[in-house]
C-alpha cells in the first residue's frame, strides 16, 4: 500500500495528509466551569458569624475583617448545589 487518496486527503504509508481530515469533526465546545458556593464560619467567645459567597476573595476579606474584631476562623465548607 503505497498511496491511497480519499475526499479529505491521502494516506502515504501510515501518515495522513490533508487539512480537511482535521477539520471535518470539530470537538464540541467545553462545558462552562462549575461555580460553587462556599460558607465561612467565624466565632468569638459569645457570637458566631458566617458569610456565603462564590468568590474566595470576598470570603478572605470577610475573615480578615472579622479577625480584627476578635473572631477566629472555624470552618470553610462548600455548599451543595
Biopython code that builds the backbone (N, CA, C, O; Angstrom):
import numpy as np
from Bio.PDB.StructureBuilder import StructureBuilder

atoms = [
    (1, "UNK", "N", (0.852, -1.166, 0.000)),
    (1, "UNK", "CA", (0.000, 0.000, 0.000)),
    (1, "UNK", "C", (0.895, 1.226, 0.000)),
    (1, "UNK", "O", (1.482, 1.592, 1.018)),
    (2, "UNK", "N", (0.983, 1.833, -1.135)),
    (2, "UNK", "CA", (1.882, 2.951, -1.308)),
    (2, "UNK", "C", (1.197, 4.278, -1.051)),
    (2, "UNK", "O", (1.667, 5.088, -0.251)),
    (3, "UNK", "N", (0.063, 4.498, -1.747)),
    (3, "UNK", "CA", (-0.624, 5.779, -1.615)),
    (3, "UNK", "C", (-2.111, 5.552, -1.849)),
    (3, "UNK", "O", (-2.497, 4.974, -2.865)),
    (4, "UNK", "N", (-2.952, 6.005, -0.913)),
    (4, "UNK", "CA", (-4.400, 5.903, -1.038)),
    (4, "UNK", "C", (-4.962, 7.301, -0.913)),
    (4, "UNK", "O", (-4.600, 8.030, 0.010)),
    (5, "UNK", "N", (-5.845, 7.694, -1.829)),
    (5, "UNK", "CA", (-6.460, 9.018, -1.743)),
    (5, "UNK", "C", (-7.934, 8.872, -1.404)),
    (5, "UNK", "O", (-8.552, 7.849, -1.699)),
    (6, "UNK", "N", (-8.482, 9.890, -0.792)),
    (6, "UNK", "CA", (-9.901, 9.940, -0.471)),
    (6, "UNK", "C", (-10.303, 11.408, -0.440)),
    (6, "UNK", "O", (-9.461, 12.276, -0.672)),
    (7, "UNK", "N", (-11.562, 11.707, -0.160)),
    (7, "UNK", "CA", (-12.062, 13.073, -0.292)),
    (7, "UNK", "C", (-11.394, 14.061, 0.664)),
    (7, "UNK", "O", (-11.335, 15.251, 0.356)),
    (8, "UNK", "N", (-10.898, 13.616, 1.793)),
    (8, "UNK", "CA", (-10.305, 14.521, 2.769)),
    (8, "UNK", "C", (-8.811, 14.675, 2.643)),
    (8, "UNK", "O", (-8.246, 15.552, 3.297)),
    (9, "UNK", "N", (-8.145, 13.882, 1.850)),
    (9, "UNK", "CA", (-6.694, 13.954, 1.721)),
    (9, "UNK", "C", (-6.157, 12.648, 1.188)),
    (9, "UNK", "O", (-6.772, 12.034, 0.316)),
    (10, "UNK", "N", (-5.043, 12.222, 1.685)),
    (10, "UNK", "CA", (-4.463, 10.965, 1.217)),
    (10, "UNK", "C", (-3.639, 10.327, 2.318)),
    (10, "UNK", "O", (-3.207, 11.004, 3.252)),
    (11, "UNK", "N", (-3.426, 9.051, 2.211)),
    (11, "UNK", "CA", (-2.612, 8.307, 3.160)),
    (11, "UNK", "C", (-1.372, 7.839, 2.427)),
    (11, "UNK", "O", (-1.477, 7.166, 1.401)),
    (12, "UNK", "N", (-0.198, 8.182, 2.936)),
    (12, "UNK", "CA", (1.062, 7.710, 2.374)),
    (12, "UNK", "C", (1.757, 6.914, 3.468)),
    (12, "UNK", "O", (2.177, 7.464, 4.486)),
    (13, "UNK", "N", (1.867, 5.640, 3.247)),
    (13, "UNK", "CA", (2.431, 4.775, 4.281)),
    (13, "UNK", "C", (1.459, 4.720, 5.442)),
    (13, "UNK", "O", (0.344, 4.219, 5.293)),
    (14, "UNK", "N", (1.870, 5.233, 6.612)),
    (14, "UNK", "CA", (0.978, 5.274, 7.779)),
    (14, "UNK", "C", (0.569, 6.694, 8.149)),
    (14, "UNK", "O", (-0.164, 6.878, 9.121)),
    (15, "UNK", "N", (1.018, 7.703, 7.408)),
    (15, "UNK", "CA", (0.730, 9.095, 7.727)),
    (15, "UNK", "C", (-0.468, 9.593, 6.925)),
    (15, "UNK", "O", (-0.638, 9.221, 5.764)),
    (16, "UNK", "N", (-1.293, 10.428, 7.538)),
    (16, "UNK", "CA", (-2.457, 11.024, 6.885)),
    (16, "UNK", "C", (-2.096, 12.449, 6.513)),
    (16, "UNK", "O", (-1.577, 13.198, 7.341)),
    (17, "UNK", "N", (-2.369, 12.828, 5.272)),
    (17, "UNK", "CA", (-2.090, 14.178, 4.782)),
    (17, "UNK", "C", (-3.391, 14.810, 4.329)),
    (17, "UNK", "O", (-4.274, 14.117, 3.823)),
    (18, "UNK", "N", (-3.521, 16.115, 4.502)),
    (18, "UNK", "CA", (-4.709, 16.848, 4.070)),
    (18, "UNK", "C", (-5.353, 17.561, 5.245)),
    (18, "UNK", "O", (-5.563, 16.967, 6.303)),
    (19, "UNK", "N", (-5.666, 18.839, 5.058)),
    (19, "UNK", "CA", (-6.195, 19.615, 6.176)),
    (19, "UNK", "C", (-7.651, 19.300, 6.472)),
    (19, "UNK", "O", (-8.084, 19.450, 7.614)),
    (20, "UNK", "N", (-8.408, 18.873, 5.494)),
    (20, "UNK", "CA", (-9.832, 18.617, 5.721)),
    (20, "UNK", "C", (-10.050, 17.482, 6.720)),
    (20, "UNK", "O", (-11.086, 17.427, 7.382)),
    (21, "UNK", "N", (-9.085, 16.586, 6.828)),
    (21, "UNK", "CA", (-9.220, 15.468, 7.768)),
    (21, "UNK", "C", (-9.349, 15.997, 9.189)),
    (21, "UNK", "O", (-10.153, 15.476, 9.962)),
    (22, "UNK", "N", (-8.577, 17.021, 9.554)),
    (22, "UNK", "CA", (-8.551, 17.521, 10.921)),
    (22, "UNK", "C", (-9.729, 18.434, 11.219)),
    (22, "UNK", "O", (-10.094, 18.592, 12.384)),
    (23, "UNK", "N", (-10.331, 19.037, 10.210)),
    (23, "UNK", "CA", (-11.416, 19.993, 10.430)),
    (23, "UNK", "C", (-12.801, 19.396, 10.210)),
    (23, "UNK", "O", (-13.796, 20.096, 10.396)),
    (24, "UNK", "N", (-12.896, 18.170, 9.833)),
    (24, "UNK", "CA", (-14.186, 17.587, 9.490)),
    (24, "UNK", "C", (-15.098, 17.455, 10.701)),
    (24, "UNK", "O", (-16.269, 17.827, 10.621)),
    (25, "UNK", "N", (-14.604, 16.941, 11.814)),
    (25, "UNK", "CA", (-15.412, 16.735, 13.015)),
    (25, "UNK", "C", (-14.804, 17.512, 14.179)),
    (25, "UNK", "O", (-14.051, 16.949, 14.974)),
    (26, "UNK", "N", (-15.130, 18.824, 14.286)),
    (26, "UNK", "CA", (-14.552, 19.591, 15.398)),
    (26, "UNK", "C", (-15.119, 19.117, 16.728)),
    (26, "UNK", "O", (-16.244, 18.623, 16.794)),
    (27, "UNK", "N", (-14.344, 19.268, 17.765)),
    (27, "UNK", "CA", (-14.789, 18.881, 19.106)),
    (27, "UNK", "C", (-15.884, 19.839, 19.576)),
    (27, "UNK", "O", (-15.877, 21.016, 19.212)),
    (28, "UNK", "N", (-16.808, 19.349, 20.367)),
    (28, "UNK", "CA", (-17.837, 20.251, 20.903)),
    (28, "UNK", "C", (-17.199, 21.256, 21.859)),
    (28, "UNK", "O", (-16.148, 20.974, 22.436)),
    (29, "UNK", "N", (-17.813, 22.416, 22.033)),
    (29, "UNK", "CA", (-17.229, 23.388, 22.957)),
    (29, "UNK", "C", (-17.227, 22.832, 24.379)),
    (29, "UNK", "O", (-18.130, 22.082, 24.751)),
    (30, "UNK", "N", (-16.238, 23.188, 25.162)),
    (30, "UNK", "CA", (-16.176, 22.671, 26.536)),
    (30, "UNK", "C", (-17.334, 23.214, 27.368)),
    (30, "UNK", "O", (-17.823, 24.316, 27.120)),
    (31, "UNK", "N", (-17.759, 22.451, 28.331)),
    (31, "UNK", "CA", (-18.834, 22.912, 29.198)),
    (31, "UNK", "C", (-18.301, 24.013, 30.111)),
    (31, "UNK", "O", (-17.115, 24.017, 30.441)),
    (32, "UNK", "N", (-19.154, 24.940, 30.519)),
    (32, "UNK", "CA", (-18.676, 26.027, 31.381)),
    (32, "UNK", "C", (-18.232, 25.482, 32.736)),
    (32, "UNK", "O", (-18.763, 24.476, 33.209)),
    (33, "UNK", "N", (-17.270, 26.139, 33.352)),
    (33, "UNK", "CA", (-16.798, 25.654, 34.655)),
    (33, "UNK", "C", (-17.905, 25.760, 35.700)),
    (33, "UNK", "O", (-18.745, 26.658, 35.643)),
    (34, "UNK", "N", (-17.895, 24.830, 36.655)),
    (34, "UNK", "CA", (-18.883, 24.859, 37.728)),
    (34, "UNK", "C", (-18.566, 25.998, 38.685)),
    (34, "UNK", "O", (-17.405, 26.300, 38.960)),
    (35, "UNK", "N", (-19.619, 26.614, 39.179)),
    (35, "UNK", "CA", (-19.476, 27.679, 40.161)),
    (35, "UNK", "C", (-20.024, 27.149, 41.476)),
    (35, "UNK", "O", (-21.197, 26.789, 41.576)),
    (36, "UNK", "N", (-19.168, 27.106, 42.472)),
    (36, "UNK", "CA", (-19.557, 26.589, 43.776)),
    (36, "UNK", "C", (-19.765, 27.746, 44.753)),
    (36, "UNK", "O", (-19.146, 28.802, 44.627)),
    (37, "UNK", "N", (-20.631, 27.529, 45.709)),
    (37, "UNK", "CA", (-20.850, 28.486, 46.779)),
    (37, "UNK", "C", (-20.192, 27.944, 48.044)),
    (37, "UNK", "O", (-20.338, 26.770, 48.385)),
    (38, "UNK", "N", (-19.468, 28.819, 48.727)),
    (38, "UNK", "CA", (-18.763, 28.444, 49.946)),
    (38, "UNK", "C", (-19.308, 29.231, 51.131)),
    (38, "UNK", "O", (-19.771, 30.361, 50.973)),
    (39, "UNK", "N", (-19.252, 28.636, 52.307)),
    (39, "UNK", "CA", (-19.672, 29.295, 53.539)),
    (39, "UNK", "C", (-18.497, 29.296, 54.512)),
    (39, "UNK", "O", (-17.845, 28.276, 54.736)),
    (40, "UNK", "N", (-18.252, 30.469, 55.079)),
    (40, "UNK", "CA", (-17.173, 30.648, 56.048)),
    (40, "UNK", "C", (-17.801, 30.936, 57.404)),
    (40, "UNK", "O", (-18.683, 31.787, 57.514)),
    (41, "UNK", "N", (-17.354, 30.238, 58.426)),
    (41, "UNK", "CA", (-17.857, 30.409, 59.785)),
    (41, "UNK", "C", (-16.728, 30.885, 60.676)),
    (41, "UNK", "O", (-15.650, 30.291, 60.704)),
    (42, "UNK", "N", (-16.990, 31.978, 61.417)),
    (42, "UNK", "CA", (-16.032, 32.505, 62.392)),
    (42, "UNK", "C", (-16.749, 32.637, 63.731)),
    (42, "UNK", "O", (-17.977, 32.708, 63.782)),
    (43, "UNK", "N", (-15.972, 32.670, 64.821)),
    (43, "UNK", "CA", (-16.577, 32.697, 66.149)),
    (43, "UNK", "C", (-15.657, 33.433, 67.118)),
    (43, "UNK", "O", (-14.432, 33.353, 67.021)),
    (44, "UNK", "N", (-16.281, 34.158, 68.063)),
    (44, "UNK", "CA", (-15.523, 34.657, 69.205)),
    (44, "UNK", "C", (-16.124, 34.017, 70.446)),
    (44, "UNK", "O", (-16.829, 33.014, 70.324)),
    (45, "UNK", "N", (-15.879, 34.547, 71.620)),
    (45, "UNK", "CA", (-16.359, 33.897, 72.847)),
    (45, "UNK", "C", (-17.877, 33.789, 72.921)),
    (45, "UNK", "O", (-18.397, 32.798, 73.434)),
    (46, "UNK", "N", (-18.602, 34.798, 72.415)),
    (46, "UNK", "CA", (-20.054, 34.817, 72.563)),
    (46, "UNK", "C", (-20.814, 34.597, 71.263)),
    (46, "UNK", "O", (-21.899, 34.016, 71.283)),
    (47, "UNK", "N", (-20.281, 35.039, 70.148)),
    (47, "UNK", "CA", (-21.057, 35.106, 68.917)),
    (47, "UNK", "C", (-20.403, 34.307, 67.793)),
    (47, "UNK", "O", (-19.204, 34.026, 67.802)),
    (48, "UNK", "N", (-21.247, 33.958, 66.828)),
    (48, "UNK", "CA", (-20.784, 33.353, 65.582)),
    (48, "UNK", "C", (-21.225, 34.245, 64.433)),
    (48, "UNK", "O", (-22.246, 34.928, 64.516)),
    (49, "UNK", "N", (-20.452, 34.231, 63.371)),
    (49, "UNK", "CA", (-20.811, 34.958, 62.160)),
    (49, "UNK", "C", (-20.462, 34.063, 60.981)),
    (49, "UNK", "O", (-19.498, 33.298, 61.019)),
    (50, "UNK", "N", (-21.267, 34.179, 59.940)),
    (50, "UNK", "CA", (-20.981, 33.391, 58.746)),
    (50, "UNK", "C", (-21.242, 34.228, 57.511)),
    (50, "UNK", "O", (-22.040, 35.165, 57.529)),
    (51, "UNK", "N", (-20.560, 33.875, 56.446)),
    (51, "UNK", "CA", (-20.734, 34.541, 55.154)),
    (51, "UNK", "C", (-20.715, 33.471, 54.078)),
    (51, "UNK", "O", (-19.967, 32.497, 54.164)),
    (52, "UNK", "N", (-21.550, 33.665, 53.059)),
    (52, "UNK", "CA", (-21.598, 32.753, 51.905)),
    (52, "UNK", "C", (-21.297, 33.539, 50.646)),
    (52, "UNK", "O", (-21.764, 34.665, 50.474)),
    (53, "UNK", "N", (-20.512, 32.936, 49.765)),
    (53, "UNK", "CA", (-20.148, 33.606, 48.518)),
    (53, "UNK", "C", (-19.597, 32.598, 47.528)),
    (53, "UNK", "O", (-19.180, 31.501, 47.900)),
    (54, "UNK", "N", (-19.602, 32.988, 46.255)),
    (54, "UNK", "CA", (-18.955, 32.181, 45.220)),
    (54, "UNK", "C", (-17.518, 32.656, 44.995)),
    (54, "UNK", "O", (-16.758, 32.015, 44.269)),
    (55, "UNK", "N", (-17.152, 33.766, 45.609)),
    (55, "UNK", "CA", (-15.818, 34.341, 45.440)),
    (55, "UNK", "C", (-14.975, 34.097, 46.684)),
    (55, "UNK", "O", (-15.356, 34.496, 47.785)),
    (56, "UNK", "N", (-13.845, 33.450, 46.513)),
    (56, "UNK", "CA", (-12.948, 33.204, 47.626)),
    (56, "UNK", "C", (-12.341, 34.509, 48.140)),
    (56, "UNK", "O", (-12.068, 34.634, 49.334)),
    (57, "UNK", "N", (-12.127, 35.479, 47.255)),
    (57, "UNK", "CA", (-11.547, 36.761, 47.668)),
    (57, "UNK", "C", (-12.459, 37.471, 48.665)),
    (57, "UNK", "O", (-11.978, 38.062, 49.632)),
    (58, "UNK", "N", (-13.771, 37.417, 48.437)),
    (58, "UNK", "CA", (-14.717, 38.044, 49.360)),
    (58, "UNK", "C", (-14.675, 37.359, 50.729)),
    (58, "UNK", "O", (-14.734, 38.021, 51.765)),
    (59, "UNK", "N", (-14.574, 36.055, 50.721)),
    (59, "UNK", "CA", (-14.528, 35.326, 51.993)),
    (59, "UNK", "C", (-13.238, 35.596, 52.751)),
    (59, "UNK", "O", (-13.244, 35.675, 53.980)),
    (60, "UNK", "N", (-12.144, 35.738, 52.036)),
    (60, "UNK", "CA", (-10.872, 36.061, 52.685)),
    (60, "UNK", "C", (-10.941, 37.455, 53.298)),
    (60, "UNK", "O", (-10.480, 37.669, 54.420)),
    (61, "UNK", "N", (-11.523, 38.409, 52.555)),
    (61, "UNK", "CA", (-11.674, 39.767, 53.087)),
    (61, "UNK", "C", (-12.570, 39.760, 54.321)),
    (61, "UNK", "O", (-12.280, 40.453, 55.297)),
    (62, "UNK", "N", (-13.641, 38.996, 54.293)),
    (62, "UNK", "CA", (-14.528, 38.869, 55.447)),
    (62, "UNK", "C", (-13.769, 38.303, 56.643)),
    (62, "UNK", "O", (-13.896, 38.811, 57.757)),
    (63, "UNK", "N", (-12.990, 37.268, 56.418)),
    (63, "UNK", "CA", (-12.223, 36.651, 57.502)),
    (63, "UNK", "C", (-11.231, 37.649, 58.105)),
    (63, "UNK", "O", (-11.082, 37.710, 59.326)),
    (64, "UNK", "N", (-10.562, 38.419, 57.272)),
    (64, "UNK", "CA", (-9.596, 39.401, 57.779)),
    (64, "UNK", "C", (-10.289, 40.483, 58.601)),
    (64, "UNK", "O", (-9.771, 40.898, 59.637)),
    (65, "UNK", "N", (-11.449, 40.941, 58.153)),
    (65, "UNK", "CA", (-12.198, 41.956, 58.910)),
    (65, "UNK", "C", (-12.646, 41.400, 60.258)),
    (65, "UNK", "O", (-12.549, 42.077, 61.281)),
    (66, "UNK", "N", (-13.132, 40.174, 60.250)),
    (66, "UNK", "CA", (-13.623, 39.583, 61.488)),
    (66, "UNK", "C", (-12.472, 39.270, 62.450)),
    (66, "UNK", "O", (-12.649, 39.330, 63.667)),
    (67, "UNK", "N", (-11.306, 38.940, 61.914)),
    (67, "UNK", "CA", (-10.142, 38.668, 62.771)),
    (67, "UNK", "C", (-9.756, 39.930, 63.547)),
    (67, "UNK", "O", (-9.371, 39.856, 64.714)),
    (68, "UNK", "N", (-9.864, 41.107, 62.875)),
    (68, "UNK", "CA", (-9.565, 42.372, 63.550)),
    (68, "UNK", "C", (-10.555, 42.655, 64.673)),
    (68, "UNK", "O", (-10.234, 43.394, 65.603)),
    (69, "UNK", "N", (-11.758, 42.078, 64.603)),
    (69, "UNK", "CA", (-12.766, 42.267, 65.642)),
    (69, "UNK", "C", (-12.700, 41.197, 66.726)),
    (69, "UNK", "O", (-13.525, 41.186, 67.640)),
    (70, "UNK", "N", (-11.735, 40.309, 66.631)),
    (70, "UNK", "CA", (-11.543, 39.310, 67.669)),
    (70, "UNK", "C", (-12.166, 37.951, 67.369)),
    (70, "UNK", "O", (-12.196, 37.085, 68.243)),
    (71, "UNK", "N", (-12.664, 37.747, 66.148)),
    (71, "UNK", "CA", (-13.237, 36.454, 65.772)),
    (71, "UNK", "C", (-12.129, 35.544, 65.254)),
    (71, "UNK", "O", (-11.120, 36.018, 64.733)),
    (72, "UNK", "N", (-12.321, 34.258, 65.397)),
    (72, "UNK", "CA", (-11.349, 33.304, 64.860)),
    (72, "UNK", "C", (-12.035, 32.382, 63.851)),
    (72, "UNK", "O", (-13.224, 32.084, 63.960)),
    (73, "UNK", "N", (-11.263, 31.949, 62.884)),
    (73, "UNK", "CA", (-11.754, 31.064, 61.820)),
    (73, "UNK", "C", (-12.150, 29.710, 62.423)),
    (73, "UNK", "O", (-11.407, 29.130, 63.215)),
    (74, "UNK", "N", (-13.349, 29.213, 62.030)),
    (74, "UNK", "CA", (-13.805, 27.910, 62.492)),
    (74, "UNK", "C", (-13.805, 26.909, 61.342)),
    (74, "UNK", "O", (-13.158, 25.865, 61.427)),
    (75, "UNK", "N", (-14.534, 27.226, 60.258)),
    (75, "UNK", "CA", (-14.532, 26.288, 59.130)),
    (75, "UNK", "C", (-14.967, 26.973, 57.847)),
    (75, "UNK", "O", (-15.636, 28.007, 57.855)),
    (76, "UNK", "N", (-14.562, 26.360, 56.748)),
    (76, "UNK", "CA", (-14.956, 26.761, 55.407)),
    (76, "UNK", "C", (-15.526, 25.522, 54.735)),
    (76, "UNK", "O", (-14.870, 24.481, 54.692)),
    (77, "UNK", "N", (-16.736, 25.625, 54.213)),
    (77, "UNK", "CA", (-17.355, 24.451, 53.588)),
    (77, "UNK", "C", (-17.974, 24.817, 52.246)),
    (77, "UNK", "O", (-18.428, 25.942, 52.034)),
    (78, "UNK", "N", (-17.980, 23.851, 51.357)),
    (78, "UNK", "CA", (-18.633, 24.034, 50.056)),
    (78, "UNK", "C", (-20.077, 23.571, 50.184)),
    (78, "UNK", "O", (-20.347, 22.466, 50.654)),
    (79, "UNK", "N", (-20.996, 24.423, 49.763)),
    (79, "UNK", "CA", (-22.412, 24.095, 49.838)),
    (79, "UNK", "C", (-22.821, 23.272, 48.636)),
    (79, "UNK", "O", (-22.291, 23.456, 47.541)),
    (80, "UNK", "N", (-23.758, 22.371, 48.834)),
    (80, "UNK", "CA", (-24.260, 21.542, 47.735)),
    (80, "UNK", "C", (-25.162, 22.384, 46.842)),
    (80, "UNK", "O", (-25.934, 23.213, 47.323)),
    (81, "UNK", "N", (-25.055, 22.162, 45.547)),
    (81, "UNK", "CA", (-25.898, 22.904, 44.592)),
    (81, "UNK", "C", (-27.222, 22.205, 44.372)),
    (81, "UNK", "O", (-28.053, 22.686, 43.602)),
]
sb = StructureBuilder()
sb.init_structure("model")
sb.init_model(0)
sb.init_chain("A")
sb.init_seg("    ")
for serial, (resi, resn, name, xyz) in enumerate(atoms, 1):
    if name == "N":
        sb.init_residue(resn, " ", resi, " ")
    sb.init_atom(name, np.array(xyz, "f"), 0.0, 1.0, " ", f" {name:<3s}", serial, name[0])
structure = sb.get_structure()
